[in-house]
């Protein structure tokens, strides 16, 4: 059975409240309210390469799935 992805966002206070009842949620509390950002500059410098844009990557992956008859 596949789990469905959540369709709504819980308010921070509700996540904190649930964390008292569910220990697996406690790990999320320190990150509440933080905006996560990534930067590939360091990896690009070390690997001496340039990553392609995420939009192009998703389209290429979809084309590959279709080409291999996996969809």
C-alpha positions in Angstrom: 0.0 0.0 0.0 1.4 3.4 -1.0 1.3 6.3 1.4 -0.3 9.5 0.0 1.6 12.8 0.2 0.2 15.5 2.5 -1.9 18.0 0.7 -1.9 20.7 3.4 0.6 22.4 5.6 0.4 22.2 9.4 0.9 25.4 11.4 4.1 25.4 13.4 2.3 25.3 16.8 0.5 22.2 15.7 3.7 20.4 14.8 5.2 21.4 18.2 2.1 20.0 19.9 2.2 16.7 17.9 5.9 16.4 18.7 5.0 15.7 22.4 2.9 12.7 21.2 5.1 11.4 18.4 8.8 11.2 18.9 9.6 11.1 15.2 8.2 14.6 14.8 10.5 16.0 17.5 13.3 16.0 14.9 11.4 18.5 12.8 10.8 21.1 15.5 14.3 22.8 15.3 13.8 23.4 11.6 10.4 25.0 11.9 10.3 28.5 10.3 13.6 28.1 8.5 13.8 28.5 4.8 16.1 25.9 3.3 18.3 26.9 0.4 21.0 25.1 -1.5 24.0 26.3 -3.5 25.8 24.1 -5.9 28.8 26.4 -6.4 31.1 24.5 -4.1 30.3 21.1 -5.7 30.7 22.6 -9.2 34.1 24.0 -8.3 35.4 20.7 -6.9 34.0 18.6 -9.7 34.9 21.1 -12.3 31.5 20.8 -14.0 28.3 22.8 -14.3 24.9 21.3 -13.2 22.0 21.6 -15.6 18.8 23.5 -14.5 16.3 21.4 -12.5 13.5 22.1 -15.1 15.7 20.6 -17.9 16.6 17.6 -15.7 12.9 16.8 -15.0 12.0 17.0 -18.7 14.9 14.8 -19.6 14.0 12.2 -17.0 10.4 12.2 -18.2 11.6 11.6 -21.8 13.8 8.8 -20.7 10.9 7.1 -18.9 8.7 7.4 -22.0 11.5 6.1 -24.2 12.1 3.1 -22.0 8.3 2.4 -21.9 8.2 2.6 -18.1 5.2 4.9 -18.1 
